[in-house]
Amino acid sequence: MRELSLHILDIAENSISAGASRVGISVIEDIKGDKLTIKISDNGKGMDPETAQRVLDPFVTSRTTRKVGLGLPLLKAAAEGCNGGLTIESQLGVGTTTQVTFQHSHIDRMPLGEISDTWLTLLLGSPEVNWVFHYQMDDAVFSLDDTELKKELQGILLTEPSIMPILRELIRDGVESVRLNAKENLCQPLNH
Amino acid sequence: MPAIKSLDDLKRLREEAQRVRELKVNEGKTEIVISMGTVGIAAGARETLKAILNFIETRNLQSIIVKQTGNLGIEGQDPLVQITLPGAEKVLYGKVHPSFVDQLMQDHVCDGKVIADKVLKI
């Protein structure tokens, strides 16, 4: 996988497999601090410490205990190669939080890719999950908790052809506006 | 920044939801499921899903359920797409890349014709 947003999709799929009813995904591009942080938290069934350790080991991971393959170990290696890392905090019956960090400017850092596509895929493909998205670049923020949207859409498919474009625009515009705002702020002349 | 980007968006959504609800009839629904496990994602399942959604939107196809699922455990055939027309058996297709999506959606979902040589037998 060549984009971080595909890895995010992969980790979120683990959350769905773990029976989560609520999943939060936050992507924070701290340009000034030169750090990229991705966090996925769910309220799924969680893992015991031993399993949480095992899902990071590419050679021991067992397909029968949990649907985790090579995705996490490879992402961990990629993060560590960019002065970052990957941690998993998990508690049985409570949920799992996966956090990945990268040095933002590292030459080997994978591009974030189409984060809005990943979010739209999750929102439309798993409507039974309560999704909470957060995208931040320096001080510019876009947050979307889909609770309100779904209240409006009760009993209506999110994939109806007239509904889908509204949702897509909502996410795309949100992500775009964060990028624009952040860039504007960066381009402001320094006050000496 | 508020959770909803603008009140206009929410208002638009509310009006559209109301309209669709009024139009809604209790007909059978077509279901499309895409395998979105690690292998599926790596094989391009997200782009396949995007192409399917595009088709639904541009052709204005109503009442189609699109879902994702984890790894289906079929090696070397990703991206996998399973289509179930109302009252019909499920049909599983392998290697559904975006370039194949238009034909698949037109023939199977719109015209009800199974594309036999792309069907996976399990």
Interface residues (C-beta under 8 A of the other chain):
Chain A: M1 L6 L9 D10 E13 I16 S17 K67 G69 L70 G71 D117 T118 L120 T121 L122 L124 G125 S126 V141 F142 S143 L144 D145 E148 L149 E152 L153 G155 I156 L157 T159 E160 P161 S162 I163 M164 P165 I166 L167 E169 L170 D173 G174 S177
Chain B: M1 A3 I4 K5 D9 L10 R12 L13 R14 E16 A17 R19 V20 R21 K24 K29 I34 M36 G37 T38 V39 I41 A42 R46 L49 K50 L53 I56 E57 R59 N60 L61 Q62 S63 I64 I65 V66 K67 Q68 G70 N71
